[in-house]
Protein backbone atom coordinates (compact mmCIF):
# COMPACT_ATOMS: atom_id res chain seq x y z
CA UNK A 1 0.00 0.00 0.00
CA UNK A 2 1.26 3.46 -0.90
CA UNK A 3 1.08 5.77 2.12
CA UNK A 4 1.05 8.86 -0.13
CA UNK A 5 -2.08 7.62 -1.92
CA UNK A 6 -3.70 6.57 1.34
CA UNK A 7 -3.41 10.07 2.82
CA UNK A 8 -3.70 11.83 -0.56
CA UNK A 9 -0.30 13.45 -0.14
CA UNK A 10 1.70 14.56 -3.14
CA UNK A 11 5.39 14.07 -2.39
CA UNK A 12 7.77 16.87 -3.29
CA UNK A 13 9.53 16.42 -6.59
CA UNK A 14 13.06 15.19 -6.00
CA UNK A 15 15.58 17.83 -6.98
CA UNK A 16 17.96 16.22 -9.41
CA UNK A 17 20.59 18.97 -9.29
CA UNK A 18 19.63 21.00 -6.22
CA UNK A 19 17.90 24.26 -5.40
CA UNK A 20 20.58 26.42 -6.96
CA UNK A 21 20.17 24.67 -10.33
CA UNK A 22 16.40 25.10 -10.17
CA UNK A 23 16.67 28.79 -9.33
CA UNK A 24 19.33 29.54 -11.96
CA UNK A 25 17.25 27.75 -14.59
CA UNK A 26 14.47 30.27 -13.89
CA UNK A 27 16.63 33.32 -14.68
CA UNK A 28 15.45 33.56 -18.26
CA UNK A 29 18.97 33.33 -19.70
CA UNK A 30 19.11 31.34 -22.92
CA UNK A 31 21.52 28.68 -21.68
CA UNK A 32 21.93 25.21 -23.13
CA UNK A 33 21.47 22.36 -20.69
CA UNK A 34 25.24 21.91 -20.54
CA UNK A 35 25.87 25.62 -19.90
CA UNK A 36 23.20 25.66 -17.19
CA UNK A 37 24.94 22.74 -15.50
CA UNK A 38 28.32 24.47 -15.81
CA UNK A 39 26.99 27.73 -14.35
CA UNK A 40 25.34 25.86 -11.47
CA UNK A 41 28.45 23.79 -10.75
CA UNK A 42 30.65 26.87 -10.92
CA UNK A 43 28.46 29.04 -8.67
CA UNK A 44 27.91 26.21 -6.21
CA UNK A 45 31.59 25.37 -5.91
CA UNK A 46 32.60 29.04 -5.67
CA UNK A 47 30.12 29.48 -2.83
CA UNK A 48 31.31 26.33 -1.15
CA UNK A 49 34.91 27.57 -1.07
CA UNK A 50 34.00 31.12 -0.05
CA UNK A 51 31.87 29.79 2.81
CA UNK A 52 34.38 27.11 3.94
CA UNK A 53 35.39 29.26 6.90
CA UNK A 54 31.69 30.09 7.59
CA UNK A 55 32.19 33.67 6.43
CA UNK A 56 31.98 35.14 2.95
CA UNK A 57 33.88 38.41 2.77
CA UNK A 58 32.96 41.31 0.46
CA UNK A 59 36.24 40.69 -1.41
CA UNK A 60 35.22 37.08 -2.05
CA UNK A 61 31.76 38.18 -3.23
CA UNK A 62 33.27 40.68 -5.67
CA UNK A 63 35.71 38.07 -6.97
CA UNK A 64 32.86 35.61 -7.53
CA UNK A 65 30.77 38.22 -9.40
CA UNK A 66 33.75 39.16 -11.54
CA UNK A 67 34.62 35.57 -12.46
CA UNK A 68 31.00 34.65 -13.18
CA UNK A 69 30.57 37.69 -15.42
CA UNK A 70 33.67 36.96 -17.47
CA UNK A 71 33.62 33.15 -17.60
CA UNK A 72 30.02 31.97 -17.83
CA UNK A 73 28.53 33.98 -20.68
CA UNK A 74 25.93 35.41 -18.31
CA UNK A 75 25.05 39.08 -18.41
CA UNK A 76 26.39 41.21 -15.55
CA UNK A 77 22.87 41.41 -14.15
CA UNK A 78 22.42 37.63 -14.24
CA UNK A 79 25.90 37.12 -12.77
CA UNK A 80 24.91 39.36 -9.85
CA UNK A 81 21.64 37.44 -9.44
CA UNK A 82 23.47 34.09 -9.50
CA UNK A 83 25.87 35.41 -6.86
CA UNK A 84 22.90 36.48 -4.73
CA UNK A 85 21.28 33.05 -5.16
CA UNK A 86 24.57 31.44 -4.17
CA UNK A 87 24.74 33.62 -1.05
CA UNK A 88 21.14 32.78 -0.14
CA UNK A 89 21.97 29.07 -0.40
CA UNK A 90 25.43 29.18 1.21
CA UNK A 91 24.64 26.75 4.02
CA UNK A 92 23.20 24.20 1.58
CA UNK A 93 26.27 24.60 -0.63
CA UNK A 94 28.54 23.36 2.13
CA UNK A 95 26.24 20.74 3.61
CA UNK A 96 23.16 19.27 1.99
CA UNK A 97 23.84 19.95 -1.67
CA UNK A 98 27.61 19.96 -1.99
CA UNK A 99 27.65 16.67 -3.91
CA UNK A 100 25.52 18.14 -6.74
CA UNK A 101 28.16 20.61 -7.86
CA UNK A 102 31.10 18.27 -8.33
CA UNK A 103 28.78 15.77 -10.01
CA UNK A 104 27.59 18.45 -12.44
CA UNK A 105 31.17 19.56 -13.11
CA UNK A 106 32.30 16.00 -13.76
CA UNK A 107 29.34 15.46 -16.06
CA UNK A 108 29.86 18.49 -18.30
CA UNK A 109 33.44 19.76 -17.95
CA UNK A 110 36.72 18.63 -19.46
CA UNK A 111 39.79 18.07 -17.30
CA UNK A 112 41.18 21.45 -18.43
CA UNK A 113 37.90 23.19 -17.52
CA UNK A 114 37.95 21.55 -14.09
CA UNK A 115 41.57 22.64 -13.53
CA UNK A 116 40.60 26.18 -14.52
CA UNK A 117 37.61 25.99 -12.16
CA UNK A 118 39.87 24.89 -9.31
CA UNK A 119 42.34 27.69 -10.05
CA UNK A 120 39.52 30.24 -9.84
CA UNK A 121 38.41 28.66 -6.57
CA UNK A 122 41.93 29.28 -5.24
CA UNK A 123 41.60 32.91 -6.43
CA UNK A 124 38.30 33.27 -4.55
CA UNK A 125 39.77 31.74 -1.39
CA UNK A 126 42.74 34.12 -1.68
CA UNK A 127 40.58 37.22 -2.37
CA UNK A 128 40.69 38.27 1.29
CA UNK A 129 44.48 37.86 1.44
CA UNK A 130 44.59 34.44 3.13
CA UNK A 131 43.63 30.89 2.29
CA UNK A 132 42.78 29.53 5.73
CA UNK A 133 43.07 25.87 6.66
CA UNK A 134 39.31 25.28 6.23
CA UNK A 135 39.41 26.72 2.71
CA UNK A 136 42.52 24.71 1.87
CA UNK A 137 40.83 21.51 3.07
CA UNK A 138 37.72 22.29 1.02
CA UNK A 139 39.87 23.02 -2.06
CA UNK A 140 41.60 19.68 -1.67
CA UNK A 141 38.27 17.89 -1.17
CA UNK A 142 36.70 19.53 -4.22
CA UNK A 143 39.76 18.75 -6.34
CA UNK A 144 39.56 15.11 -5.28
CA UNK A 145 35.84 14.95 -6.14
CA UNK A 146 36.61 16.59 -9.49
CA UNK A 147 38.95 13.63 -10.08
CA UNK A 148 42.01 15.82 -10.45
CA UNK A 149 45.36 14.26 -9.69
CA UNK A 150 47.36 15.00 -6.57
CA UNK A 151 50.06 16.52 -8.79
CA UNK A 152 47.56 18.97 -10.32
CA UNK A 153 46.45 20.02 -6.85
CA UNK A 154 50.02 20.46 -5.60
CA UNK A 155 50.90 22.63 -8.63
CA UNK A 156 48.00 24.96 -7.85
CA UNK A 157 48.88 25.08 -4.16
CA UNK A 158 52.40 26.14 -5.11
CA UNK A 159 51.01 28.94 -7.26
CA UNK A 160 49.05 30.29 -4.26
CA UNK A 161 51.49 29.40 -1.46
CA UNK A 162 51.94 33.03 -0.32
CA UNK A 163 48.22 33.05 0.54
CA UNK A 164 48.23 29.81 2.55
CA UNK A 165 47.75 30.61 6.22
CA UNK A 166 50.34 28.06 7.33
CA UNK A 167 53.04 29.94 5.43
CA UNK A 168 51.78 33.36 6.49
CA UNK A 169 51.75 32.56 10.20
CA UNK A 170 55.21 30.98 9.88
CA UNK A 171 56.66 34.12 8.27
CA UNK A 172 55.04 36.35 10.91
CA UNK A 173 56.80 34.45 13.72
CA UNK A 174 60.27 35.02 12.25
Buried (B, 14 or more C-beta within 10 A) or exposed (E): EEEEEEEEEEEEEEEEBBBBBBBBBEBEBEBEEEBBBBBBBBBBBBBBBBBBBEEBBEBBBEBBBBBBBEBBBBEEEBBBBBBEBBBEBBEBBBEEBBEBBBBBBEEBBEEEBBBEBBBBBBBBBBBBEBBBEBBBEBBBBBBEBBEBEEEBBEEBBEEBEEBBBEBBEEEEEE
